[in-house]
């Protein structure tokens, strides 16, 4: 996979994270945040196995940025 692919996945995760915010703009419920973080970690594990140069921290950060 390419950096473009990794970014597309991170953008999709960020979109879900942003779409799930409380109607008043508040934080996601703790259980939902933990689930999203577990998904991010699992996907990052797959990407890291695929590419030795994959930057896990950069990917996780990209998953939290609004798109």
C-alpha positions as CSV (number, residue, x, y, z in Angstrom):
1,X,0.0,0.0,0.0
2,X,1.0,3.6,-0.5
3,X,1.0,6.6,1.8
4,X,-2.1,7.8,-0.2
5,X,-3.8,4.5,0.8
6,X,-2.9,4.9,4.5
7,X,-4.1,8.5,4.4
8,X,-7.4,7.5,2.9
9,X,-8.0,5.0,5.7
10,X,-7.0,7.5,8.3
11,X,-9.4,10.0,6.7
12,X,-12.2,7.5,6.8
13,X,-11.6,6.8,10.5
14,X,-11.5,10.5,11.3
15,X,-14.8,11.0,9.4
16,X,-16.5,8.3,11.5
17,X,-15.0,9.8,14.7
18,X,-16.3,13.3,13.8
19,X,-19.7,12.0,12.6
20,X,-20.2,10.3,16.0
21,X,-19.7,13.4,18.1
22,X,-22.5,14.3,20.4
23,X,-25.0,16.7,18.9
24,X,-23.9,19.5,21.1
25,X,-20.3,19.1,19.9
26,X,-19.2,17.3,23.0
27,X,-16.9,14.3,23.3
28,X,-17.7,10.8,22.2
29,X,-18.8,8.4,24.9
30,X,-15.8,6.7,26.4
31,X,-16.9,3.2,25.1
32,X,-17.1,4.6,21.5
33,X,-13.7,6.3,21.8
34,X,-12.1,3.1,23.0
35,X,-13.7,1.1,20.2
36,X,-12.4,3.5,17.6
37,X,-8.9,3.5,19.2
38,X,-8.9,-0.3,19.1
39,X,-9.8,-0.3,15.4
40,X,-7.0,2.3,14.7
41,X,-4.5,0.1,16.5
42,X,-5.6,-3.1,14.7
43,X,-5.4,-1.4,11.3
44,X,-2.0,0.2,12.2
45,X,-0.7,-3.3,13.1
46,X,-1.7,-4.6,9.6
47,X,-0.1,-1.6,7.9
48,X,3.1,-2.0,10.0
49,X,3.4,-5.6,8.9
50,X,2.9,-4.5,5.3
51,X,5.5,-1.8,5.4
52,X,8.6,-1.6,7.6
53,X,8.6,2.2,7.2
54,X,5.0,2.7,8.2
55,X,4.8,5.5,10.8
56,X,2.3,4.3,13.4
57,X,2.2,7.6,15.4
58,X,1.6,9.6,12.3
59,X,-1.2,7.3,11.2
60,X,-2.9,7.5,14.6
61,X,-2.6,11.3,14.6
62,X,-4.1,11.4,11.1
63,X,-7.1,9.4,12.4
64,X,-8.0,12.2,14.8
65,X,-7.8,15.1,12.4
66,X,-11.0,16.5,11.0
67,X,-11.5,15.9,7.3
